[in-house]
């Protein structure tokens, strides 16, 4: 009877009604501290009763698999997620990875074209915006994908009403965050540009603000809707969303975001002299929608929690990405190093895509098998990078697969760049070695950092789905841009032009 009760609780999902208890004669639920308390018969949410460290599943279900219905020892090294063969894992990761790579390659080629537009030449601070706005993919889209993937694996999207309240609440929260981050990114670009150049005209500031806020808002809306469709589709097709959702969030995210950024900046630049009030009106309209997003996102406990506590990682990540954008801006300003522009989105996008998969998988395993604050035995001591890659668990295998994908994947993307640019020149052997070395160092560092960060956040009672991916993708942008800039400086110093 106890096992049947567990299965019933899991199938209904967190926040659903439970049948009347034979002891009290009234409906009950498991509270966050594991006690049983009465609840109303309707789906009624009290946001103040939830905290950031509330368990994703009732306490009694941690350490049990919702797929098998059997309680499993936590130190067995398994996961509550469905068992995956190596072949299945590779296929599920490989296809979205290649799609994401093609998207970042297209974004790099597009950036190489638009860098010669008048608006990019007159307002070079837009290059700082490029990295910050593209980094929002990790702050918002990938974080949303990771949260919803965990919800699917935890059985929280089985009930129709709960599923759509969770989706709508998260989308509204994402629009709010996109608007605020777009505004902050433009202000950060303004400050960094002023510090670097010593001046910043007011019309340039308004151009940056209107472009950043508009791009962030529209890109977030489009990608959020696509993301929800991908996760629901993966669930129905029997795929693990952790393998599919986060790279698909980035598959064409970079291209869509960069295209919107270029179009909005060019349009606002054409209006800045004749109709400057349009820029102010656009920004004012999008800012006036903030109360609407606050009201909608506060209707569901999960998004209500993040409405209060989810700002630290995404704002910090935005600042980190902006520093990477400043490095890119200064590198591109040197004609000898301008060729970096086509490769920067590729190395940053691929690094962020791969580490987000690993972060999402580890987070799901912790949600399904351990209570907040509790970590596996082998993660209680000092951190060792070797534990990330060596072991018999599914996440050890995924880390190995993700690292092994770097070299062949980036070779494919280098060839794609060559073909998309007309096939006139091939990357030189030294450029190829330098690019692959930078990519390998970046991904290796990010996978080790992800393993350490996700477990540390869980030990502190923080939800890794909301905290880890923004930090990791932002650090990936900074590390990738810095390594690539160093590689191009070394190539320039030894006289290699980068092409043959």
Buried (B, 14 or more C-beta within 10 A) or exposed (E): EEEEEBBEBBEBBBBBBBEEEEEEEEBBBBBBEEEBEEBEEEEEBEBEEBEBBBBBBBBBBBBBBBBEEEBBEBEEBBBBBBEBEEEBBBEBBBBBBBBBBBBBBBBBBBBBEBBEBEBBEEBBBBBBBBBBBBBBBBBBBBBBBBBBBBBBBBBBBBBEEBBEBBBBBBBBBBBBBBBBBBBBBBBBBBBBBBEBEEEBEEBBBBBBBBBBBBBBBBBBBBBBEBBBEBBBBBBEEEBBBBBBBBBBBBBBBBBBBBBBBBBBBBBBBEBBEEEBEBBEEBBEEBBEEBEEBBEBBBBBBBBBBBBEBBBEBBBBBBBBBBBBBBBBBBBBEEEEBBBBBBBBBBBBBBBBBBBBBBBBBBBBBBBBBBBBEBBBEEBEEEBEBEBBBEBEBBBBBBBBBBBEBBBEBBBBBBBBBBEBBEEEEEBBEBBBEBBBEBBBBBBBBBBBBBBBBBBBBBBEEBBBBBBBBBBBBBBBBBBBBBBBBBBBBEBBEEEBEBEE
